Each structure stands twice: as structure tokens, then as C-alpha cells.
């Protein structure tokens, strides 16, 4: 699969990452059957891109034990795309046995977080990314897209402020090591729209307008939707979010999680950007999330307010 | 008082409208003592602009019965400014007996809402605004600033979409009738950041960069902070909000209320804009709001997440 097929340039892609990032920290998680219903309801609402889990040992991460089934289910849906985290060679070997369309390998914008999170320096992480690239190409003629997720791009829970130049540098090293796509992440929700606008302009200046760049925001401090608006304004076409804003922040217990998916769709509508996603169908799909994880708080303004008059029935 | 004293051009003004808009729809409201504590705590946090109530008959609007006391208290605080709604000549007469710094008279961007809300056509509302302007000038040599609040500027609960040209038109008529300042309101939370950016540019093109223009957003559909960012990006320097996002929407029961004040302060900080307001002090002030209205849901991401590492203690 090529990045331009996964993320066509002329299309807004809103990717549902709830089945991965949304379940990263939860104590409860849905059954496989509930996950498939969640997937199917969102597919019917018009969502086409799904991050489904992480290739990790099922014993330690039971919430992702059914990842293969979810990938298979997604591959049977027309024009639907699946993504999974692959954090090491073993994960890539597992991924290559599936039809997953995109593998995300995570590097960190800061050395401290790289070591704390993965016990690898940034240089070691880039070396592993290069090995993963070689591994996928050796394994398959048309391997999955390889994406470098850049954690802590807008501030770091360990180092505090992050120099945006460091993000550009690690992005450049990731692309050189073989990544097709960048996923620039505000892992802990420190970023604001001015930083986002600057970062997007610099990334596009450094790597060209045709480079696929996804942005991944957390609403930890209430700026996720403003950050999405800034990203869209500056030409970003791939954004991550979770239905109901699932997914917290390990460094801010009780904080809001990922960008609320359905509010992000409304933002796009309000900006005149076509998503082909139906908000009312999404709101209906929240029920399965609520039912399968009753103790998880769901966030989101659209769920409280409903569609404004001029969009009712649209 | 002149508008340029109330809203200096070189300064970001974040106005707390909780004591007015935040109490507009609530069944509970704080005692006068609790309101004064709320006011003082926010003043200590650095807030200097307060909308305190509405000059309306106390029998029908008991939540605003102590408006005069709040104005008096505010006038005793150094460099603090008070605002109140004055919706008719009687209200203005009452206002002129106080030291209120700003009177807001509300006009509607749509004829339907004007009639439904006030039983006045837009033309009748503009005529009343002109009479109010004459009344304030006859009453005092240095009368309060007169602001035209333009309701439903980004969409109307009755008419649906609102033509931005109609907002510019009613704004122009309001200024001609004697208003010093415009307060452009997304009363029902229909607007998005693209509309806001367009509106601000058109308003400034029509009325000049030195015209004081305040923007008033509701977070009904999750776009308030994105709209604030768009307004600030395009030169707006006066924004309204409520601690804890108080204030609902009469047309969307259960919806989020006004822009969350403390999240708006964080937005400004993230954009490098000086507000002189301390977020941790604001978060502490939420306690008095929560204690005085225990049944009102308080919103806001900062309250859940706390300050990011790089701003701790700043």
C-alpha cells in the first residue's frame, strides 16, 4: 500500500483511534463483539480509517489481544483502512502476517521521553525504524505504509517545552530511515494553535506539500479542536480522534482524552470541509462505547447539544 | 468612560460574564455574599472586566436583584470594570444611577429572533438604541460606554444560517445609532473558526482597526476555544467567558455554556498573549461557584488536567 492511497491528497481523513489510543489506559475494554459493532457503526457513519490496536504480547496487553480479528474485519469493509502500532521487529513480523494497511512506529521528540518510554535513545529508535523498514520490504512486495509517530511534539511531560526544531529534526531522520508518513502527536495536550500552525508550516516547508502528515491531538487542556482548526487551516488533511474523546493522559489523571471525533467532524463541517461522515450516526455509535465501558467518562459537546438547526437532517 | 479606556488597544481583555450570562438560565444562583467572593477571587486572579447582571425587574429576575451592590463593589476595586445589560430606557435610567462602566443593549442579527426575543423589529431595536444613547448623554457628562450586543451573529435558532452581511449591516446601524463598541455573539454556538475569521476581517475592514469589537462565544458544539483562537488571530482583543463554562443554551438543553474562562486564559498563554491572569487562582475560584450552585455542571479541561509542566508555578 502506498501512502497516497491511504491518505489521498484531495480528501480530509478523520481517523478513529479509539480502539487503540482510546483503550491504552482504560481498565475496562470492550469484548471483540462490541469492538466489531463499534467498528461497523462508525463505518456506516462514514468513517474509513481505523487505528485498531497495538502488536504487543496479549498477556500484558489483553485489550489488544483481538487485533488480528479487527484487522481482518476492516479489510472486508470496502475502502476501509486499518492501522496498528508496531513498536518492535516482533510486532512487525506479526503485522506482516495480517492485511494491516499501516504500521505506526513511535519515536519521541525528546531524548528523555524516548528513554523513559521505550528504554531506547532517539538514535536507537531511528535505527530500529530503519530495520523495520527493511523488514517490511523483505517480507512483502507491497508492504503496509510505515508511519513515524512523533510523540511529545508540542511539549513533554518530562522535559517541559520542546523545541519545534527538534521535531523537524527527528521527523527528517524518520523519513530518511524509511517512514512514508509522519504522525505528529501532542501526546500530553500541551500544544496550542499558534504552535500547531508554525509546526505545520515548517513541516511542509521541510518535506514538501505532498508529504503525508497526520496530526494527533489530545484535549487534555481544552485546545484539541482549536489545534485541529489550525492544522486544517495550514493544509493538514489527516487528523486523529476518538469517539467520545476516549483516552486519557498518563501524566494528568482525570484529564480529557483524544480529540472528540464527532466534534472534529462538526468542526470540518463548519469550515466547509467535506468528510462524508454523518454526525448523528456517530452520536448513535457512542452508545456501544458507553455500554461496553460504563465506567469510562465520555466527552464531547455535540453529544450534549445535537446538530444546529441548519444541519439537522443534513 | 470612553471605549478606549475600557478596552485599551494594546491589551487582551478577557471578560468574566458568569454573573450575568452564567446565571441567565440557572434555577439556582449564588447569594450576594457568594457573588462578592466570586468577584473578589477572580479579581485577585487578575480578572479586571466583569459582566455583573441585567437591569431588569427584580421580581421576575431575582438572580440580578443585587446588581447595584455588585457594581458598587467592582467600582471600589482598582482598575476593575463593570458591565450590565440594559435592555430598555428604564434599565438605562437605573444604570445611570450607578457607577457601571458599560451598558450592553442587545440587537439581533435576524428579524425573527429580534421579534421573538424582544417583541421589537430590528428597526425598532435600533431606534431604541438611539434613544438610549441620547438618554445616557443627557443623564451624565461622562456616561457609561454603550455597547451593541449582536445576538445570533453566527447562526440563529429560528432562522438557521445567518448571512454575515446582515451582521455587518446591523453592526453599522448600531454604530450609527450611537453604540461605541460591538459585542458580536454566537448566542447558540453555531459558529466555527472559518466564519469567525471572516467576520472579524469584514468587521475590521468596515469599521476600522481601532473600533472596539468584543466577541462572545458559546461552547454549545465544542468550538468556542477554536473560535476564540480565530478571533485572536485576526486581531480581536476582547473576549467573553465564564468560569467553569457556566451558562447553557435555551435551545439546546444540557448543552455546554459560555467559553470556559480558564481554558481561554490557557489558550492565550499558549498563543504567547499576555493576560495577567493566573490560571491556578482561577481554578481555586471555581470552588465558590461549585459551592453556590451545586446542581450546575461545571465544564473545562484545565480544571481536570491542571497546568502543563512548563507552566507550573508560572
Interface residues (C-beta under 8 A of the other chain):
Chain A: X155 X156 X157 X158 X160 X161 X188 X189 X190 X191 X192 X193 X194 X195 X219 X220 X221 X222 X223 X225 X226 X228 X229 X230 X233 X249 X252 X254 X255 X256 X260 X263 X266 X267 X269 X270 X271 X272 X300 X301 X302 X304 X305 X306 X308 X309 X310
Chain B: X155 X156 X157 X158 X160 X161 X188 X189 X190 X191 X192 X193 X194 X195 X219 X220 X221 X222 X223 X225 X226 X228 X229 X230 X233 X249 X252 X254 X255 X256 X260 X263 X266 X267 X269 X270 X271 X272 X300 X301 X302 X304 X305 X306 X308 X309 X310
